[in-house]
Structures are given as structure tokens and as C-alpha cells.
């Protein structure tokens, strides 16, 4: 959308320029999403903070990517779907699992399938999951902390997915290369 500026460190508001430098250090490049979000230092900082919190959550790196990819697929965000496909591969998520998430079919691993199913319920029901659904998730080996860490990831993806929808963010070539396996894990 031409209403929005895709900022660089040179064109971003001063507070955002410093945050873009942190984003660049995290990813090795400035994702287009961050370049647009730089218009609002608060929003850009929130994305970086939430991403860091997801990194520190009780979810493994593979689970983090499975959760974020699932949310992005359910929210119809092509940018984040591509990014988390690539980052999922980099985190060691196998191709069959990625394909199952994207296709909304059962995952090959029962525990990870329970995770994906719970994430899907949280997103589709906007958090109104039943106690029975939480217990099913926990019976698969997850904890109460995992429940809240899924909600944390949902909060992050709502911010990023919705921003991409509003702006029409194009996927960075770096994320495409990761998703296509042109960058080794």
C-alpha cells in the first residue's frame, strides 16, 4: 500500500533507527515488516520485544516455529508463512511437519500435532478454549506455562500478521531462500 513508507535506518524516526539496528543484528538483514513498522517506534519495539519473549518461552525453537507458522497460516499471512517456513527449517522442523501445517492436515508427530491443534483452537476461538481442550493439550506433555506461551505467540503474530495485511508487505528474498532451502540450516 503506497500510504506507508518502507524505512531504512537512514529514513526511520531516530528511535526506530536504533531498533532497526537491533532487528538487523537479530536477522542479518532488515525484514520488510520491520521497515514498515519503523514508522511507529512503539510498534516496532513491541514486535522485537514479543519476538524476544517467544524466544525465551518454554517452547522449544522447533515448537516456536510450529506455533508461529500455524498462526500465520490460519491468519492468511503469506509474509509470515514464508518467514516461519524458512525459520522453521533453520530450527530443524522437518518438511513433512511444515507441509502438514500449511495444508492443515495432521502432523506426523502426535505431541506436535496436539500443539498445532491447541494453537488452532486458540486462534479460531479467539482464546475461548474449553477446560477439556486445555487438558487434552496438557495430556500430550505440555504445561500450563506452554498454554500462556502459545497465547504470547498469538499476540506477536496478531501484531505482525495484521500489519502485513494492512501494508501488503512483500516477502524478503532472504525468507524466500530459507523457505526454499537455499540457505542451509
Secondary structure as GFF3:
##gff-version 3
##sequence-region A 1 185
A	DSSP	alpha_helix	14	27	.	.	.	ID=ss1
A	DSSP	alpha_helix	32	37	.	.	.	ID=ss2
A	DSSP	alpha_helix	41	55	.	.	.	ID=ss3
A	DSSP	alpha_helix	61	74	.	.	.	ID=ss4
A	DSSP	alpha_helix	78	90	.	.	.	ID=ss5
A	DSSP	alpha_helix	95	103	.	.	.	ID=ss6
A	DSSP	alpha_helix	110	124	.	.	.	ID=ss7
A	DSSP	alpha_helix	131	139	.	.	.	ID=ss8
A	DSSP	alpha_helix	144	167	.	.	.	ID=ss9
A	DSSP	alpha_helix	173	179	.	.	.	ID=ss10
###
